[in-house]
Amino acid sequence: MQKIKAFTLIELLISIAIVGILTAIAIPSYRHYTEKARFSEVIMTASPYKTSIALALQEGEPMGELSLGVDGIPKAPKATKNLASLDVAHGIITATASKTAGGYTYILTPDEDGSHWEIGGTCVAAGVC
């Protein structure tokens, strides 16, 4: 007699259940990871503005006068796939992500000399910045 080797029905059901559980855990993690990766473009776009504002503050420029295109601060960047807009008003940088990057806001507020920055906006609660 020859013995047949195969999976039983219960083994197949357990395998399918394990794959289902792993998928239920992996998909939300993957979505958060891709959203965070897309939002990193917003953070990187704000970086040169942060540097130029810090430099202007250390040179004695008043914070109330710092805006886009003034005192060495670059003009507003063009919108991209992940960046909807970036604005500087009174030394505060406000960057908004596009819908593909979650639509979150990223707000950077400097102290009086530009050496420390407070991060705010909706990205903090979402955990992407």
DSSP file (Angstrom, degrees, kcal/mol; ACC not computed):
  #  RESIDUE AA STRUCTURE BP1 BP2  ACC     N-H-->O    O-->H-N    N-H-->O    O-->H-N    TCO  KAPPA ALPHA  PHI   PSI    X-CA   Y-CA   Z-CA
    1    1 A M              0   0    0      0, 0.0     2,-0.5     0, 0.0     0, 0.0   0.000 360.0 360.0 360.0 141.1    0.0    0.0    0.0
    2    2 A Q        -     0   0    0      2,-0.0     2,-0.4     0, 0.0     0, 0.0  -0.865 360.0-136.0-103.5 132.9    1.1    3.5   -0.8
    3    3 A K        -     0   0    0     -2,-0.5     2,-0.5     1,-0.0     0, 0.0  -0.744  15.4-139.1 -90.6 130.5    0.6    6.3    1.7
    4    4 A I        -     0   0    0     -2,-0.4     2,-0.6     2,-0.0    -1,-0.0  -0.764  11.5-153.7 -91.4 128.7   -0.8    9.6    0.3
    5    5 A K        +     0   0    0     -2,-0.5     2,-0.3     2,-0.0    -2,-0.0  -0.910  35.6 129.3-105.8 122.9    0.8   12.7    1.7
    6    6 A A        -     0   0    0     -2,-0.6     2,-0.3     0, 0.0    -2,-0.0  -0.970  57.6 -86.4-159.9 167.8   -1.4   15.9    1.6
    7    7 A F        -     0   0    0     -2,-0.3     2,-0.1     1,-0.1    -2,-0.0  -0.600  41.0-130.1 -80.5 143.5   -2.7   18.7    3.8
    8    8 A T     >  -     0   0    0     -2,-0.3     4,-1.9     1,-0.1     5,-0.2  -0.470  25.1-107.5 -85.8 166.9   -5.8   18.1    5.7
    9    9 A L  H  > S+     0   0    0      1,-0.2     4,-2.3     2,-0.2     5,-0.2   0.891 119.4  53.2 -62.2 -40.5   -8.7   20.5    5.6
   10   10 A I  H  > S+     0   0    0      1,-0.2     4,-2.3     2,-0.2    -1,-0.2   0.875 106.7  52.6 -65.6 -36.9   -8.0   21.8    9.1
   11   11 A E  H  > S+     0   0    0      2,-0.2     4,-2.1     1,-0.2    -1,-0.2   0.902 110.1  48.4 -64.6 -40.6   -4.4   22.5    8.3
   12   12 A L  H  X S+     0   0    0     -4,-1.9     4,-2.3     2,-0.2    -2,-0.2   0.903 111.2  50.1 -65.1 -41.3   -5.5   24.6    5.3
   13   13 A L  H  X S+     0   0    0     -4,-2.3     4,-2.3     2,-0.2    -2,-0.2   0.898 110.5  49.5 -65.5 -40.1   -8.0   26.5    7.3
   14   14 A I  H  X S+     0   0    0     -4,-2.3     4,-2.3     2,-0.2    -1,-0.2   0.911 110.8  50.4 -65.4 -40.9   -5.4   27.3   10.0
   15   15 A S  H  X S+     0   0    0     -4,-2.1     4,-2.3     1,-0.2    -2,-0.2   0.913 111.0  48.4 -62.0 -43.1   -3.0   28.5    7.3
   16   16 A I  H  X S+     0   0    0     -4,-2.3     4,-2.3     1,-0.2    -1,-0.2   0.894 110.7  51.4 -65.0 -39.8   -5.6   30.8    5.8
   17   17 A A  H  X S+     0   0    0     -4,-2.3     4,-2.2     2,-0.2    -2,-0.2   0.905 109.7  49.6 -64.0 -41.4   -6.5   32.1    9.2
   18   18 A I  H  X S+     0   0    0     -4,-2.3     4,-2.4     2,-0.2    -2,-0.2   0.922 111.2  48.5 -64.3 -44.3   -2.9   32.9   10.0
   19   19 A V  H  X S+     0   0    0     -4,-2.3     4,-2.3     1,-0.2    -1,-0.2   0.896 110.9  52.1 -62.4 -40.2   -2.4   34.7    6.6
   20   20 A G  H  X S+     0   0    0     -4,-2.3     4,-2.2     2,-0.2    -2,-0.2   0.901 110.2  47.5 -62.4 -42.6   -5.6   36.7    7.3
   21   21 A I  H  X S+     0   0    0     -4,-2.2     4,-1.5     2,-0.2    -2,-0.2   0.925 112.2  49.1 -66.1 -44.7   -4.4   37.8   10.7
   22   22 A L  H  X S+     0   0    0     -4,-2.4     4,-2.6     1,-0.2    -2,-0.2   0.892 111.5  50.0 -61.9 -39.4   -1.0   38.8    9.4
   23   23 A T  H  X S+     0   0    0     -4,-2.3     4,-2.3     1,-0.2    -1,-0.2   0.900 106.5  54.9 -65.5 -41.1   -2.7   40.8    6.6
   24   24 A A  H  < S+     0   0    0     -4,-2.2    -1,-0.2     1,-0.2    -2,-0.2   0.818 115.5  39.8 -63.1 -29.9   -5.0   42.6    9.0
   25   25 A I  H  X S+     0   0    0     -4,-1.5     4,-1.1    -5,-0.1    -2,-0.2   0.861 116.1  49.5 -84.2 -38.9   -2.0   43.8   10.9
   26   26 A A  H  X S+     0   0    0     -4,-2.6     4,-2.6    -5,-0.2     5,-0.2   0.866 100.6  60.5 -74.2 -38.0    0.4   44.5    8.0
   27   27 A I  H  X S+     0   0    0     -4,-2.3     4,-2.3     1,-0.2     5,-0.2   0.929 106.7  44.2 -63.2 -48.3   -1.9   46.7    5.8
   28   28 A P  H  > S+     0   0    0      0, 0.0     4,-2.3     0, 0.0    -1,-0.2   0.899 114.8  50.7 -62.9 -36.7   -2.5   49.5    8.3
   29   29 A S  H  X S+     0   0    0     -4,-1.1     4,-2.3     1,-0.2    -2,-0.2   0.907 110.5  49.2 -64.4 -40.6    1.2   49.5    9.2
   30   30 A Y  H  X S+     0   0    0     -4,-2.6     4,-2.6     2,-0.2     5,-0.2   0.905 110.0  50.9 -65.8 -41.6    2.1   49.7    5.5
   31   31 A R  H  X S+     0   0    0     -4,-2.3     4,-2.3     2,-0.2    -2,-0.2   0.919 111.5  47.5 -62.3 -43.5   -0.3   52.6    5.0
   32   32 A H  H  X S+     0   0    0     -4,-2.3     4,-2.5     1,-0.2    -1,-0.2   0.906 111.6  51.7 -64.7 -40.4    1.1   54.5    7.9
   33   33 A Y  H  X S+     0   0    0     -4,-2.3     4,-2.3     2,-0.2    -2,-0.2   0.927 111.6  45.1 -62.3 -45.6    4.6   53.9    6.7
   34   34 A T  H  X S+     0   0    0     -4,-2.6     4,-2.3     2,-0.2    -1,-0.2   0.886 112.8  51.4 -68.1 -36.9    3.9   55.1    3.2
   35   35 A E  H  X S+     0   0    0     -4,-2.3     4,-2.2    -5,-0.2    -1,-0.2   0.912 111.4  47.7 -63.8 -41.9    2.1   58.2    4.5
   36   36 A K  H  X S+     0   0    0     -4,-2.5     4,-1.1     2,-0.2    -2,-0.2   0.885 111.2  51.1 -66.3 -38.9    5.0   59.0    6.8
   37   37 A A  H  < S+     0   0    0     -4,-2.3     4,-0.4     1,-0.2     3,-0.2   0.900 111.6  47.1 -65.8 -40.3    7.4   58.6    3.9
   38   38 A R  H >X S+     0   0    0     -4,-2.3     3,-1.2     1,-0.2     4,-0.5   0.882 108.9  54.7 -67.4 -37.6    5.4   60.9    1.7
   39   39 A F  H >X S+     0   0    0     -4,-2.2     4,-1.7     1,-0.3     3,-0.7   0.743  90.3  75.6 -69.3 -21.4    5.2   63.5    4.5
   40   40 A S  H 3X S+     0   0    0     -4,-1.1     4,-2.5     1,-0.3    -1,-0.3   0.795  87.4  61.5 -61.6 -26.3    9.0   63.5    4.8
   41   41 A E  H <> S+     0   0    0     -3,-1.2     4,-2.1    -4,-0.4    -1,-0.3   0.889 102.3  51.0 -64.6 -37.7    9.0   65.6    1.5
   42   42 A V  H <X S+     0   0    0     -3,-0.7     4,-1.5    -4,-0.5    -2,-0.2   0.918 111.4  47.4 -64.2 -43.3    7.1   68.3    3.4
   43   43 A I  H  X S+     0   0    0     -4,-1.7     4,-0.8     1,-0.2    -2,-0.2   0.913 112.9  48.3 -64.6 -43.3    9.5   68.2    6.2
   44   44 A M  H  < S+     0   0    0     -4,-2.5     3,-0.4     1,-0.2    -1,-0.2   0.842 108.0  54.8 -68.6 -32.8   12.5   68.4    3.9
   45   45 A T  H  < S+     0   0    0     -4,-2.1     4,-0.5     1,-0.2    -1,-0.2   0.850 107.0  51.5 -67.7 -33.2   11.0   71.3    1.9
   46   46 A A  H  X S+     0   0    0     -4,-1.5     4,-2.1     1,-0.2     3,-0.2   0.678  90.1  83.6 -76.4 -16.9   10.6   73.3    5.1
   47   47 A S  H  X S+     0   0    0     -4,-0.8     4,-2.1    -3,-0.4    -1,-0.2   0.898  88.2  47.0 -59.4 -47.7   14.3   72.8    6.1
   48   48 A P  H  > S+     0   0    0      0, 0.0     4,-2.2     0, 0.0    -1,-0.2   0.849 112.2  52.3 -65.0 -29.9   15.9   75.6    4.0
   49   49 A Y  H  > S+     0   0    0     -4,-0.5     4,-2.2    -3,-0.2     5,-0.2   0.885 107.4  52.5 -69.1 -38.5   13.2   78.0    5.2
   50   50 A K  H  X S+     0   0    0     -4,-2.1     4,-2.2     2,-0.2    -1,-0.2   0.919 110.9  47.4 -61.3 -44.3   14.0   77.0    8.8
   51   51 A T  H  X S+     0   0    0     -4,-2.1     4,-2.2     1,-0.2    -2,-0.2   0.917 112.6  47.8 -64.5 -44.7   17.7   77.7    8.2
   52   52 A S  H  X S+     0   0    0     -4,-2.2     4,-2.2     2,-0.2    -1,-0.2   0.853 112.1  49.3 -69.3 -33.6   17.1   81.1    6.6
   53   53 A I  H  X S+     0   0    0     -4,-2.2     4,-2.6     2,-0.2     5,-0.2   0.917 110.6  50.5 -69.2 -42.5   14.8   82.2    9.3
   54   54 A A  H  X S+     0   0    0     -4,-2.2     4,-2.1    -5,-0.2    -2,-0.2   0.910 111.7  48.4 -60.7 -41.8   17.2   81.2   12.0
   55   55 A L  H  X S+     0   0    0     -4,-2.2     4,-1.4     2,-0.2    -1,-0.2   0.917 111.3  49.5 -64.4 -44.0   20.0   83.1   10.2
   56   56 A A  H  <>S+     0   0    0     -4,-2.2     5,-2.4     1,-0.2    -2,-0.2   0.900 111.5  49.1 -63.5 -40.4   17.8   86.2    9.9
   57   57 A L  H ><5S+     0   0    0     -4,-2.6     3,-1.3     1,-0.2    -1,-0.2   0.891 109.8  51.0 -66.4 -38.5   16.8   86.1   13.6
   58   58 A Q  H 3<5S+     0   0    0     -4,-2.1    -1,-0.2     1,-0.3    -2,-0.2   0.746 105.2  57.4 -71.4 -22.0   20.5   85.8   14.6
   59   59 A E  T 3<5S-     0   0    0     -4,-1.4    -1,-0.3    -5,-0.1    -2,-0.2   0.443 126.2-101.7 -85.1  -0.1   21.3   88.8   12.4
   60   60 A G  T < 5 +     0   0    0     -3,-1.3    -3,-0.2     1,-0.3    -2,-0.1   0.550  67.8 152.3  96.5   9.0   18.8   90.8   14.4
   61   61 A E      < -     0   0    0     -5,-2.4    -1,-0.3     1,-0.1     2,-0.2  -0.507  51.5-110.0 -70.1 139.2   15.8   90.9   12.1
   62   62 A P    >   -     0   0    0      0, 0.0     3,-1.5     0, 0.0     4,-0.4  -0.493  18.0-132.0 -71.1 139.6   12.5   91.3   13.9
   63   63 A M  G >  S+     0   0    0      1,-0.3     3,-1.3     2,-0.2    29,-0.1   0.830 102.8  63.7 -61.4 -33.6   10.4   88.1   13.8
   64   64 A G  G 3  S+     0   0    0      1,-0.2    26,-0.3    27,-0.1    -1,-0.3   0.697 102.0  50.3 -65.0 -19.7    7.3   90.1   12.8
   65   65 A E  G <  S+     0   0    0     -3,-1.5     2,-0.6    25,-0.1    -1,-0.2   0.477  82.7 109.1 -98.1  -3.4    8.9   91.1    9.5
   66   66 A L    <   +     0   0    0     -3,-1.3    25,-1.8    -4,-0.4    24,-0.8  -0.633  40.4 133.7 -82.3 120.1   10.0   87.7    8.4
   67   67 A S  B >   -A   89   0A   0     -2,-0.6     3,-1.6    22,-0.2     6,-0.3  -0.893  60.4 -51.5-150.4 179.4    8.0   86.4    5.4
   68   68 A L  T 3  S+     0   0    0     20,-1.0     7,-0.2    -2,-0.3     3,-0.1  -0.319 121.0   9.4 -61.0 134.0    8.5   84.7    2.1
   69   69 A G  T 3  S+     0   0    0      5,-1.0     2,-0.4     4,-0.9    -1,-0.2   0.561 105.9 107.6  76.9   9.4   11.0   86.5   -0.2
   70   70 A V  S X  S+     0   0    0     -3,-1.6     3,-1.6     4,-0.2    -1,-0.2  -0.942  79.3   1.2-123.2 142.1   12.2   88.9    2.5
   71   71 A D  T 3  S-     0   0    0     -2,-0.4    -1,-0.2     1,-0.3   -15,-0.1   0.841 132.9 -47.9  56.2  40.1   15.6   89.0    4.4
   72   72 A G  T 3  S+     0   0    0      1,-0.3    -1,-0.3    -3,-0.2   -19,-0.1   0.481 101.4 135.4  83.4   2.2   17.1   86.0    2.6
   73   73 A I    <   -     0   0    0     -3,-1.6    -4,-0.9    -6,-0.3    -1,-0.3  -0.734  57.7-118.1 -84.1 128.1   14.1   83.8    3.0
   74   74 A P        -     0   0    0      0, 0.0    -5,-1.0     0, 0.0    -4,-0.2  -0.123  29.4 -99.9 -62.1 161.0   13.3   82.0   -0.3
   75   75 A K        -     0   0    0     -7,-0.2    -6,-0.0     1,-0.2    12,-0.0  -0.273  57.9 -69.1 -72.2 168.2   10.1   82.5   -2.2
   76   76 A A        -     0   0    0      1,-0.1    -1,-0.2    12,-0.0    11,-0.1  -0.318  53.7-122.6 -62.4 136.9    7.3   79.9   -1.9
   77   77 A P        -     0   0    0      0, 0.0     9,-0.3     0, 0.0     2,-0.1  -0.379  30.2 -98.7 -75.9 160.0    8.1   76.6   -3.5
   78   78 A K        -     0   0    0      1,-0.1     5,-0.1    -2,-0.1     2,-0.1  -0.468  45.2 -97.2 -74.8 150.4    5.8   75.1   -6.2
   79   79 A A        -     0   0    0     -2,-0.1     2,-0.2     5,-0.1     5,-0.2  -0.389  45.9-172.7 -66.2 144.7    3.3   72.5   -5.2
   80   80 A T        -     0   0    0      3,-2.1    -1,-0.1    -2,-0.1    18,-0.0  -0.580  44.8 -80.1-124.3-171.6    4.3   68.9   -5.7
   81   81 A K  S    S+     0   0    0     -2,-0.2    19,-0.4     1,-0.2    20,-0.2   0.843 131.8  24.9 -62.1 -33.1    2.7   65.5   -5.5
   82   82 A N  S    S+     0   0    0      1,-0.1    16,-2.0    18,-0.1     2,-0.5   0.588 114.6  67.7-109.2 -14.5    3.2   65.6   -1.7
   83   83 A L  E     + B   0  97A   0     14,-0.3    -3,-2.1     1,-0.2    14,-0.2  -0.938  47.4 176.7-112.9 120.9    3.4   69.3   -0.8
   84   84 A A  E     -     0   0A   0     12,-2.6     2,-0.3    -2,-0.5    13,-0.2   0.905  66.9 -24.3 -84.9 -47.6    0.3   71.4   -1.2
   85   85 A S  E     - B   0  96A   0     11,-1.6    11,-3.0    -7,-0.1     2,-0.3  -0.991  45.6-155.1-161.0 161.0    1.7   74.7    0.1
   86   86 A L  E     + B   0  95A   0     -2,-0.3     2,-0.3    -9,-0.3     9,-0.2  -0.981  19.2 176.7-142.9 131.8    4.3   76.4    2.2
   87   87 A D  E     - B   0  94A   0      7,-2.3     7,-3.0    -2,-0.3     2,-0.5  -0.972  17.6-156.7-136.5 149.2    4.0   79.8    3.8
   88   88 A V  E     + B   0  93A   0     -2,-0.3   -20,-1.0     5,-0.2     2,-0.4  -0.990  20.1 166.7-126.2 121.4    6.1   81.9    6.2
   89   89 A A  E >  S-AB  67  92A   0      3,-2.0     3,-1.9    -2,-0.5   -22,-0.2  -0.981  71.9 -11.8-138.0 124.2    4.4   84.6    8.2
   90   90 A H  T 3  S-     0   0    0    -24,-0.8   -23,-0.2    -2,-0.4   -25,-0.1   0.827 128.4 -56.4  56.9  34.5    6.0   86.4   11.2
   91   91 A G  T 3  S+     0   0    0    -25,-1.8     2,-0.5     1,-0.2    -1,-0.3   0.412 110.4 123.1  81.5  -2.0    8.8   83.8   11.2
   92   92 A I  E <   -B   89   0A   0     -3,-1.9    -3,-2.0   -26,-0.3     2,-0.5  -0.826  53.1-145.4 -97.9 126.5    6.4   80.9   11.5
   93   93 A I  E     -BC  88 108A   0     15,-2.1    15,-2.5    -2,-0.5     2,-0.5  -0.782  15.5-175.1 -93.1 128.3    6.6   78.2    8.8
   94   94 A T  E     +BC  87 107A   0     -7,-3.0    -7,-2.3    -2,-0.5     2,-0.4  -0.953   4.1 179.7-125.4 111.4    3.4   76.5    7.9
   95   95 A A  E     -BC  86 106A   0     11,-2.8    11,-3.0    -2,-0.5     2,-0.5  -0.918  10.0-159.0-112.1 137.4    3.6   73.7    5.4
   96   96 A T  E     -BC  85 105A   0    -11,-3.0   -12,-2.6    -2,-0.4   -11,-1.6  -0.963  11.3-138.0-119.5 129.1    0.6   71.7    4.2
   97   97 A A  E     -B   83   0A   0      7,-3.0   -14,-0.3    -2,-0.5   -15,-0.1  -0.455  24.1-111.5 -79.4 154.7    0.8   68.3    2.7
   98   98 A S    > > -     0   0    0    -16,-2.0     5,-2.2    -2,-0.1     3,-0.8  -0.237  37.4 -95.6 -75.4 174.2   -1.2   67.3   -0.3
   99   99 A K  G > 5S+     0   0    0      1,-0.2     3,-1.4     3,-0.2    -1,-0.1   0.852 124.6  58.6 -62.3 -35.0   -4.0   64.7    0.0
  100  100 A T  G 3 5S+     0   0    0    -19,-0.4    -1,-0.2     1,-0.3   -62,-0.1   0.782 107.8  46.8 -66.8 -25.0   -1.7   61.9   -1.1
  101  101 A A  G < 5S-     0   0    0     -3,-0.8     3,-0.3   -20,-0.2    -1,-0.3   0.244 132.5 -89.8 -98.4  11.5    0.6   62.7    1.8
  102  102 A G  T < 5 -     0   0    0     -3,-1.4    -3,-0.2     1,-0.2    -2,-0.1   0.183  47.0-104.0 105.5 -16.6   -2.3   62.8    4.3
  103  103 A G  S   <S+     0   0    0     -5,-2.2    -1,-0.2     1,-0.2    -4,-0.1   0.668  70.1 152.6  72.7  15.9   -3.2   66.5    4.1
  104  104 A Y        -     0   0    0     -3,-0.3    -7,-3.0    -6,-0.3     2,-0.3  -0.332  41.0-126.0 -78.1 160.2   -1.6   67.2    7.4
  105  105 A T  E     -C   96   0A   0     -9,-0.2    18,-1.9    -2,-0.1     2,-0.5  -0.825  12.9-159.0-106.1 149.5   -0.1   70.6    8.5
  106  106 A Y  E     -C   95   0A   0    -11,-3.0   -11,-2.8    -2,-0.3     2,-0.5  -0.966  12.8-173.8-129.2 110.5    3.5   71.0    9.7
  107  107 A I  E     -CD  94 120A   0     13,-2.5    13,-2.9    -2,-0.5     2,-0.5  -0.929   6.2-168.7-115.8 125.4    4.0   74.2   11.7
  108  108 A L  E     -CD  93 119A   0    -15,-2.5   -15,-2.1    -2,-0.5    11,-0.2  -0.958   3.5-173.3-113.9 123.1    7.5   75.4   12.9
  109  109 A T  E     - D   0 118A   0      9,-2.3     9,-2.9    -2,-0.5   -17,-0.1  -0.966  12.5-148.9-118.7 119.4    7.7   78.2   15.4
  110  110 A P  E     - D   0 117A   0      0, 0.0     7,-0.2     0, 0.0     2,-0.1  -0.413  13.3-121.4 -83.1 160.5   11.1   79.6   16.3
  111  111 A D    >   -     0   0    0      5,-1.8     3,-0.8    -2,-0.1     7,-0.0  -0.203  52.0 -76.5 -81.4-171.6   12.2   81.1   19.6
  112  112 A E  T 3  S+     0   0    0      1,-0.2   -49,-0.1     2,-0.1    -1,-0.0   0.743 132.1  31.5 -66.2 -23.9   13.5   84.6   19.7
  113  113 A D  T 3  S-     0   0    0      3,-0.1    -1,-0.2   -54,-0.0   -55,-0.1   0.378 107.3-115.4-114.7   4.7   16.9   83.8   18.3
  114  114 A G  S <  S+     0   0    0     -3,-0.8   -60,-0.1     2,-0.2    -2,-0.1   0.617  83.1 115.4  77.9  12.7   16.0   80.9   16.0
  115  115 A S  S    S+     0   0    0      1,-0.2     2,-0.4   -61,-0.1    -1,-0.1   0.754  74.9  38.8 -87.2 -24.0   18.1   78.3   17.9
  116  116 A H        -     0   0    0    -62,-0.0    -5,-1.8     2,-0.0     2,-0.4  -0.979  69.7-160.7-127.8 141.1   15.1   76.2   19.1
  117  117 A W  E     -D  110   0A   0     -2,-0.4     2,-0.5    -7,-0.2    -9,-0.0  -0.958  10.5-144.1-124.2 137.4   12.0   75.3   17.1
  118  118 A E  E     -D  109   0A   0     -9,-2.9    -9,-2.3    -2,-0.4     2,-0.5  -0.872  17.6-145.5 -98.4 129.0    8.6   74.1   18.3
  119  119 A I  E     +D  108   0A   0     -2,-0.5     2,-0.2   -11,-0.2   -11,-0.2  -0.817  32.8 149.9 -97.1 130.2    6.9   71.6   16.0
  120  120 A G  E     +D  107   0A   0    -13,-2.9   -13,-2.5    -2,-0.5     3,-0.2  -0.769  11.4  90.4-142.4-172.3    3.2   71.7   15.8
  121  121 A G  S >> S-     0   0    0     -2,-0.2     3,-1.0   -15,-0.2     4,-0.6  -0.473  87.6 -57.9 107.9 179.1    0.3   71.1   13.4
  122  122 A T  H 3> S+     0   0    0      1,-0.2     4,-1.3     2,-0.2    -1,-0.2   0.650 121.3  74.0 -74.5 -14.3   -1.9   68.1   12.7
  123  123 A C  H 3>>S+     0   0    0    -18,-1.9     5,-1.9    -3,-0.2     4,-1.0   0.774  87.7  62.5 -69.2 -24.9    1.1   65.9   11.8
  124  124 A V  H X45S+     0   0    0     -3,-1.0     3,-0.6   -19,-0.3    -1,-0.2   0.947 105.3  43.6 -66.4 -48.6    2.1   65.6   15.5
  125  125 A A  H 3<5S+     0   0    0     -4,-0.6    -1,-0.2     1,-0.2    -2,-0.2   0.830 114.1  51.6 -66.0 -31.2   -1.1   63.8   16.5
  126  126 A A  H 3<5S-     0   0    0     -4,-1.3    -1,-0.2     1,-0.0    -2,-0.2   0.656 107.9-127.9 -80.6 -15.4   -0.9   61.6   13.4
  127  127 A G  T <<5S+     0   0    0     -4,-1.0    -3,-0.2    -3,-0.6    -2,-0.1   0.798  75.5 115.6  76.2  29.8    2.6   60.7   14.2
  128  128 A V      <       0   0    0     -5,-1.9    -4,-0.2     1,-0.1    -5,-0.1   0.502 360.0 360.0-107.2  -6.2    4.1   61.5   10.8
  129  129 A C              0   0    0     -6,-0.9    -5,-0.1    -5,-0.1    -1,-0.1   0.382 360.0 360.0-127.4 360.0    6.4   64.4   11.8
